[in-house]
Amino acid sequence: MIKIEDKGNGLFIINIIIEEVHTLDVPDLKEQLQNAIIDNNIDKLVLDLSKVKMITSSGIGIFLNINQSLKSKLRLAVVNDEVKKVLELTKVTSVIKIFDTTEEAIKSL
């Protein structure tokens, strides 16, 4: 469900490798992300959403919770148009920054 990449200095990229983040997937995804953050002492995180084609509001809630726990050091990268539209409509983009590439997201941290 996720792939973790250590970029050093507490900065990690996590690639979410499921196409649709449905309500049923949310508990597992949330647990995996929280465990990854704790186990790796993640301070700054870029979530690569290149594989995600659809997301529900409960999936968005995970991002908001993680952003809060990381003190706004979460970035979303490689977000497709459908997911971006949902994030904009729910005003998530006013809280979490979105970038076209993981490299741009890393530079912003």
N, C-alpha and C positions, 0 to 999 in steps of 0.2 A: 504494500500500500504506500510506503514511503522509501526513498533512497536518500541517505545522508552523506554530505560531502563537507569535510573539515577544511576551511580556508585559512585557519590559524587565527590567533588572537581572539578566541571566543566567537568568531564569525563562522557561520555554517550556512550551507545551501541545502534545503530539503526539497526534493522533487516528489510531488504527490503523483503517484502513478496509477490513479484510477480515473476513468473518464467521467463518471457521474458521482458527485458527492450528494447522495440521498440521505434522508433522515435516518435510515437504517444503518448507513455506513458511519455516521457521525460518532457514536461512542467508541468504536475501534480506532478511527482516525485520530480522535481527540486523545485517547490513551497513548497511541504510538507517538504522537507529536509531543505530548507532555513528558513521556519517558525519555524521548530523545533529548529534550531540553535539559532535563535533570541529569541524565546519565553523562551528557557531554559538556555540562556547564556552559550551555549556549547563552551568550550575552546579546548577540546580534544575529538576526535570522532573515534569510531571503527564502521565501517559498516560491519555487518554480512551479507554475500552474500550467505549463505547456501541454500536459496530457489531459487536463480537466476541461471537459466540454460543457458541463452543466453543474450548477450548485444550488442547493436549497438554502433557505434562511438559517437553518440550524448549522449548516456548514459554514456560513458566514459568521455565525456566533463563535465558532472555534477561533477564527482569525482575530476577532475582536478581543477575546479572552487572552490569547497569546500576546497580542500587541500590548495589552495592559500589563501582563506579567513581565514582559520584556521592556517595560517603560518606553513604549513607542519606538522600539528598535526592530520592528518587523517591517519587511518590504515584500510586496508581491511582484512577481516578474513573469513575463511571457504569458499574459492573460489574453485568452481569445475574446472576440467581440461579444459573444453571448454572455459570458461570465462578466466581462467588463461592464456591460449594460446593467446587469443585476447589481453589481457593486456600486455603480453610479446612482441607480434608482433608490438604493437603500442608504445612500449617503456614506457608505463605508470609505469611499475615496477621500472624504474630508478628514478621516482619521488615520487611514493607512495609505501610504504612497504606493502607486503602481508604476512599474517601469516596463519598457519594451523588451529589455534584455536583463539577464542576471548580472552582467558586468556593470550596467548603469545602476542597478539596485545596490550592488556592492559599493560602488563609488559614493553613493549617497549616505552611506553609513560611516 
